[in-house]
């Protein structure tokens, strides 16, 4: 006698639930906070505002006052952390700040 029953359909998975689960897992796996990560974050924002990196829409947009603001924030970090950084952190911070300032000057000319 043939079996007329079909396998039970798999329950539908809500894409929003999957996305929320993935987001929760990503938040659990965040890297350990480090000084260099903070500098990278501010550097990225500076580069976006300088128009060096494209924004989320894929277009580069230059906003020099905002770029100056982020570069100045990095400068404040340099001043406030003087003597408290490892030699590598100090070198990275100094070089990053120098490069961003030079880019800002160059962008300001044009």
C-alpha positions as CSV (number, residue, x, y, z in Angstrom):
1,X,0.0,0.0,0.0
2,X,1.6,3.3,-1.1
3,X,2.2,6.0,1.5
4,X,0.2,9.1,0.4
5,X,1.6,11.3,3.1
6,X,4.1,13.9,2.1
7,X,6.9,15.1,4.3
8,X,6.0,18.0,6.6
9,X,6.9,21.3,5.1
10,X,9.9,23.0,6.8
11,X,8.8,25.9,8.9
12,X,9.3,29.2,7.2
13,X,12.2,31.3,8.6
14,X,11.5,35.0,8.9
15,X,14.4,36.9,7.2
16,X,14.2,39.6,9.9
17,X,14.7,36.9,12.6
18,X,17.8,35.6,10.8
19,X,19.1,39.1,10.4
20,X,18.6,39.8,14.1
21,X,20.3,36.6,15.1
22,X,23.3,37.4,12.8
23,X,23.5,40.9,14.3
24,X,23.4,39.5,17.9
25,X,26.1,37.1,17.1
26,X,28.3,39.8,15.5
27,X,27.8,42.0,18.5
28,X,29.0,39.1,20.7
29,X,32.2,38.7,18.6
30,X,33.3,42.4,18.7
31,X,37.1,42.7,19.0
32,X,38.7,43.9,22.2
33,X,38.7,47.7,22.3
34,X,42.2,49.1,21.5
35,X,43.6,52.6,21.1
36,X,44.5,51.9,17.5
37,X,40.9,51.1,16.7
38,X,39.8,54.5,18.0
39,X,42.4,56.2,15.8
40,X,41.3,54.1,12.8
41,X,37.6,55.1,13.4
42,X,38.5,58.8,13.5
43,X,40.8,58.4,10.5
44,X,38.1,56.8,8.5
45,X,35.7,59.6,9.3
46,X,38.4,62.1,8.3
47,X,39.0,60.4,5.0
48,X,35.3,60.3,4.3
49,X,35.0,64.0,5.0
50,X,38.1,64.8,2.9
51,X,36.4,63.0,0.0
52,X,39.2,60.5,-0.2
53,X,36.9,57.6,0.6
54,X,33.4,57.1,-0.9
55,X,30.4,57.3,1.4
56,X,27.7,54.7,1.8
57,X,26.1,55.8,-1.5
58,X,29.4,55.1,-3.3
59,X,30.1,58.8,-3.9
60,X,32.9,60.8,-2.5
61,X,31.8,64.0,-0.9
62,X,34.2,66.6,0.4
63,X,33.2,68.4,3.7
64,X,36.4,70.2,4.8
65,X,34.9,71.7,8.1
66,X,33.9,68.2,9.1
67,X,37.3,66.8,8.1
68,X,39.1,69.5,10.2
69,X,36.9,68.6,13.1
70,X,37.9,64.9,13.0
71,X,41.5,65.7,12.5
72,X,41.4,68.1,15.4
73,X,39.9,65.4,17.6
74,X,42.8,63.1,16.7
75,X,45.1,66.1,17.6
76,X,43.4,66.3,21.0
77,X,44.0,62.6,21.6
78,X,47.7,63.1,20.7
79,X,48.0,65.9,23.3
80,X,46.0,64.2,26.0
81,X,47.7,60.8,25.7
82,X,51.3,62.2,25.5
83,X,53.6,60.0,27.6
84,X,50.9,57.3,28.1
85,X,51.2,55.5,24.8
86,X,53.5,52.6,23.7
87,X,56.2,53.7,21.2
88,X,54.3,52.0,18.4
89,X,51.0,53.7,19.3
90,X,52.8,57.1,19.5
91,X,54.5,56.6,16.1
92,X,51.2,55.4,14.5
93,X,49.3,58.4,15.9
94,X,51.9,60.9,14.9
95,X,52.2,59.6,11.4
96,X,48.4,59.3,10.9
97,X,47.9,62.9,12.2
98,X,50.7,64.2,9.9
99,X,49.3,62.5,6.9
100,X,45.7,63.7,7.5
101,X,46.9,67.3,8.1
102,X,48.8,67.2,4.8
103,X,45.8,65.8,3.0
104,X,43.6,68.5,4.5
105,X,46.0,71.2,3.4
106,X,46.1,69.7,-0.1
107,X,42.3,69.5,-0.3
108,X,42.0,73.1,1.0
109,X,44.0,74.4,-2.0
110,X,41.6,73.0,-4.6
